[in-house]
Amino acid sequence: MSTLERFEFAWAPEYERAARLFGIVPEKTWVALGDGGLDARFGRWRLQTPVSNITDVSVTGPYRFLKTAGPPRLGITDLSLTFASNGQRGALITFRENVHGVERIGLIRHPELTVTVAEIDRFVSALRARAGLAP
């Protein structure tokens, strides 16, 4: 039986204020990790993929407030996606095959996702273990 781990986002006050303008509240943001997949939720936005689609995960940061606060951020050059709740540290997750997440139709697909969850080191370790990546 699969065990599910849920990681809450680490909210900085200024990021929380900016996110609320877009209907994003801490109660509706999390990353769930199970044997079969990753499910990242950021308000009404969601990205899901099997763990077998994850090729790498690393800790990144810091981030600039104006480039990361508010709604999900789309990378202009590579279409990467960011769900940011603080500017300190996050996990950059790289996918084998691009996945949809910022819009529901699936026309835009993302090669990477950055999430700023609490317990970032535990999250990275858990994701590496479930995806079969080297520690």
C-alpha positions in Angstrom: 0.0 0.0 0.0 1.3 3.5 -0.9 1.9 6.0 1.8 1.1 9.6 1.1 3.3 12.4 2.5 1.9 15.9 2.4 4.2 18.9 2.5 2.8 22.4 3.3 4.2 25.5 1.8 6.4 27.8 3.9 4.7 31.2 3.8 6.4 34.5 4.2 3.9 37.3 5.2 4.6 39.4 2.1 4.2 36.4 -0.2 0.9 35.4 1.5 -0.5 38.9 1.0 0.4 38.9 -2.7 -1.0 35.4 -3.2 -4.4 36.2 -1.6 -5.0 38.7 -4.4 -5.3 35.7 -6.7 -7.3 33.5 -4.3 -4.3 31.5 -3.2 -4.4 30.8 0.6 -2.2 28.5 2.7 -5.1 26.1 3.2 -5.3 25.4 -0.5 -1.5 24.9 -1.2 0.5 21.7 -0.7 2.5 19.1 -2.4 1.5 15.5 -1.9 3.9 12.7 -2.6 3.0 9.1 -3.0 4.6 6.0 -4.5 2.7 6.7 -7.8 3.0 10.4 -8.2 3.6 14.0 -7.2 0.5 16.3 -6.8 1.4 20.0 -6.4 -1.5 22.4 -5.6 -1.3 26.2 -5.5 -4.7 27.6 -5.1 -6.7 26.7 -8.2 -3.6 25.6 -10.0 -2.4 22.1 -10.0 0.4 20.0 -11.4 0.4 16.2 -11.3 2.9 13.7 -12.7 4.1 10.1 -11.9 7.3 9.9 -9.9 8.7 7.9 -12.9 8.6 11.2 -14.8 10.9 13.0 -12.4 14.6 13.0 -13.4 16.1 15.4 -10.8 15.3 17.5 -7.8 17.6 20.1 -6.2 17.4 22.9 -3.7 17.5 26.4 -5.2 17.1 30.0 -4.0 17.0 32.8 -3.1 14.4 34.3 -5.4 13.4 37.8 -6.2 10.0 38.9 -4.8 8.8 40.6 -8.0 9.6 37.5 -10.1 8.0 34.9 -7.8 5.3 36.4 -5.6 1.6 36.1 -6.4 0.1 33.6 -8.8 2.1 30.7 -10.4 5.0 32.1 -12.4 5.8 30.9 -15.9 9.4 31.1 -17.1 9.5 33.2 -20.3 12.3 31.3 -22.0 11.7 27.7 -20.9 8.1 27.6 -19.7 9.2 26.3 -16.2 6.6 26.8 -13.5 7.0 28.2 -10.0 4.7 27.9 -7.0 6.4 30.3 -4.6 5.4 31.2 -1.0 8.7 32.7 0.1 11.9 33.9 -1.5 14.4 31.8 0.5 14.6 28.2 -0.7 12.7 25.9 -2.9 12.9 22.5 -4.7 13.5 22.5 -8.4 11.9 19.4 -9.9 12.9 18.4 -13.4 10.6 16.2 -15.6 11.5 13.6 -18.3 8.4 14.6 -20.3 6.9 18.1 -19.9 3.7 18.3 -18.0 0.8 20.7 -17.9 -0.1 22.8 -14.9 -0.6 26.5 -15.5 -3.6 26.1 -17.7 -6.2 23.4 -17.8 -6.3 22.7 -21.6 -2.7 21.4 -21.6 -1.3 23.5 -24.4 1.5 24.8 -22.2 3.7 22.1 -20.8 6.4 22.6 -18.2 9.9 21.0 -18.1 10.4 22.0 -14.4 8.5 23.0 -11.3 9.8 24.9 -8.4 7.9 24.7 -5.0 8.8 26.4 -1.8 7.6 23.9 0.7 8.4 23.8 4.4 10.9 21.1 5.4 12.6 21.4 2.0 15.4 19.0 2.8 13.0 16.3 4.0 10.9 16.9 0.8 13.9 16.6 -1.5 15.1 13.5 0.2 11.6 11.9 0.1 11.1 12.8 -3.6 14.6 11.4 -4.5 13.7 8.1 -2.7 10.3 7.7 -4.3 11.7 8.6 -7.8 14.7 6.3 -7.5 17.2 9.1 -7.8 20.6 9.1 -6.2 20.7 10.9 -2.8 
